[in-house]
């Protein structure tokens, strides 16, 4: 039986104070249900136990998404099994990675892969992130200088992807991807990370940093419920459409992209 989202607030539909926070990379973790409800609506199996870590398996059981705040370090862990030409891979996100940015990665897991070669750096460049290249080391830095995405390759078998953010109090969060992580997933992450749209946080859940800008808004719980239900409905509709006609569609091979592709679409020369 499908679950219906009932909102994030109390049953009484009274206005609540929330804050629009920007830049989103310093907005704090957010509500876990933003990811969990979307995965469930996309047909992923919920293996979570009451009081224990959150665990979801993909419909084909090749990918597992977990969240465990008690682990060291606590946060999200996403693992993919080796399938065909795709080796096993792993990604981790600490607890303060904004849930909307985590969703950029996990939502992409539920969608068909594009036939176009992925470009991790294009969404960042489009929103003013400064990208630099030194030999086989690539870095993109946010306009405020407080978030980054890096790719370092010391040798063909030693490559590292990681992202992070900081406030005046020190490192805020980290995201780490194994070099075998599919590029289109990292692109989903980078697109969500670069998105300049503010994210909403309830009162009491805004990080204590002077490096963010906040706008106070009054929101009804029913409005929050409708927004989240729209996201869930979209996931269900996409899953239904995909299952109804893609089963008979022949598999398409997607070319493997290198770590850097210029915004124009051509692969950078080495």
N, C-alpha and C positions, 0 to 999 in steps of 0.2 A: 504494500500500500504506500503510495507516495505521500510524503509529508508536506504540509502546507506551512509556509513561513508565517509566523504570527507577530513578527515585529521584534524590535530590539528593546522596547521600553515596557513599562507597566501596562496593565490592561486599560487603566483609565487613560483616555486619549487627551492628555493635557500637554501643552507645549513644554518642551524641554530645551535647555540651553546646550547647543553644540558649537563647535568651532570649525571653520574652514582653515586648514593649515597649509602653508606653503613655505619653502619648497617641500614637496612630498617626501623627499629622501630623509628629512629630519622629523617626520610626523609621528614616529613611534609605530609599534606593531599593529594595532588595530584589532578588529573582531575576527576571530578565527573562522567564524561561520561564513565569512565572505568567500573563503576557499572551499571549506567543507561542503556547504550546501550546493555549490556549483559542481563539485566532483560527483556528489550523490545524484544530482539532476542529470548529469552526463552519463549515468549508467555505471559509475564506479562502485565497487563493493565496499561498504563500510565495515571494517573489521575492528573498530574501536570498542574498547571495554569501558564500562562506567568507572570513572576514577583513574583510568590508565591512559597511556599514550593514544593519540589519534592515529588511525591507520586506514588507508584506502588503497585498494588494488584496482588496476585498470581492468576493463572487461576481458582483455586477453591475458591477463595475469603476468604481463611482462614488465610492468612498472608499478612501483609502490611509493606512495606518498605518506610520510609520517610526521607527526609533531609531538615532541616530548620536551617540555620545559625543564624536566628534571635531569635530562642527559647532560653530558659535558662535551662540548658546549650545548646548552639547550637550544631548541628551535626546530626548524624543518629539516627533514632528510628525504631526498628523492633519489631513488635508485632504479636503473633500467637494466634488464637482462640483455645479454648478447643475443641478437636476432639477425640472422643472415650476415650481411657485410657490416652491420652495426655492432661494434664491441660494447661490452658492459660499460656503464657510466654511472656517475654519482654527483649529486649537487647538495649543498647544505646552505641554510639561511639561519642566522641567529635570530633570537626572539624579537629584536627591535627592527628587523627589516620590515618596512611598511607592508601590510597585508595586500595592498593593491599591487605592489611590485612583485611579491611572491606569486600573486594571481597571474601576473603577466607570463610567468613561467608555467604554472600549473594549468591555467586555462589553455595554453598552447598544446599541452599534452593531450587534450580532448579533441583537438581539431585536425582535420586532414592536413598533411604537409603540402605546402605550395610547390608547384613545379619550378618556381624561380629559385635560384641560388640565394640563400639567406645572406643578409648583410647586417651584422651586429652593430656596426658603427653608424650606419645611416640615420637611425632615429635620434641618436645622440647629436650628430652634427646638425640635423635639421632644427634642433632646439637649442643651439648655441653652445654645446659642449665643445671644448677645445681638444682636438685629437692630435697626438704626436706619434712619430715613429722613429725609433732608433734601432737600426738593424732589424732584428725580428722581435723587438719589444714595442708594443702598442699601448697607448694610454689615452683615455678620454676623461676629462675633468669637467665637472659641472660649472656653470657660470659663476656660482658663488664660491667655488673652490673647495666645497665641503663634501663632495661625493665623487667617486671615480670608478672606472672599470678598466682593468688592465689585462693584457695578454703578454706573457713572457715565454719565449722559446729559447732555451739554452742549447738544445740539440734536438734532432728529430724525435727522440723518444722522451724528452723532458720539456714539456710545455705546461703552463699554468694559467688558468683563468681565475681572476678574483675581483670582487667589487667591495666597496666599503663606504662608510660615511663617518663624519666626526662632528662634534660640537665643541664648545669651549671647555667642556669637561673631559674631552678625550674621545677615543674611538666609540662610535655609537653602534655600528653593526658591521657584519661581514657576510659575504656570500662567496662561496668557493665552488668551482666547477672543475671536474676532471677534464683533461684534454679531449677525451672521447665523447663528451656531452654533445648531443646533436646541436648544430649551430642554430637551427631555427628556434630551438628552445631558448638559447641565450639571447637571440634577437627578440623574442617575446619579452624576456626580462628587461633588456635594454630599452625597448620601446615604452614599457610601463615606468621604468626608472626615469626616463627623459620627459615623460608627459608633464607639462607645466600645470595641468589642472589641479587645483587644491583638493585635498582629501578631508573628509569630515571625521572629527573625533568628538566623543561626548565630553561633557564637563568632568574634570578630574582625570582625563586620559591624554592631556596635552603635555608633551615633554617639557621639562624645565630647562629651556635654553633661550637665550636672547637672539639666536640666529634664525628664528622662524618668524613669520608674519601670520597673525590670526585675525579672523573676522567672526564675531559672535553672530550666531543665527538661532532663531527659535524654530524648532522642528517638532511636528506631531509624531508620536510613535506610529500612527497609521501611515504617515508619509514615508517613514523609513521602511515600513513593511512593504509598501507598494513598490518602492525602488528595488528592494531586494527580491521581491517576488517577480519583478520584470526580468531581473538577471537570471533567476531560476527558470522562468518560463522560456527565455531565449535558449538556455542550455538544453532544456527538454526538447524544444522544437528542432534545434540543430541535430541533436542525437537521433530523434525520430527520422528526420530527413536523410541523415547519413545512413542509418540502418536500413532504410526502405529502398535505397537504390545503389549504394556503393558495394554491396556484397557481390554483385555480378560484374563490377567494373574491374578491368585488368589493372594490376599493380603498375605504377610508374616509378621508374628509377630517378631519384633526385640526385644531381651531381653534388659531390662533396665540395664545400667551399673552404677556402683558406681562411686564416684568422683575420685578414683585412681585405675588404672590398671597398673601393672608393664609392662615394655617394652616387656617382654617375653609373655605377654598375659594373665597371671593369675591374678585374682583379689586379691588385698592385703587383708590380714586378719585384722579383727578389734579386 
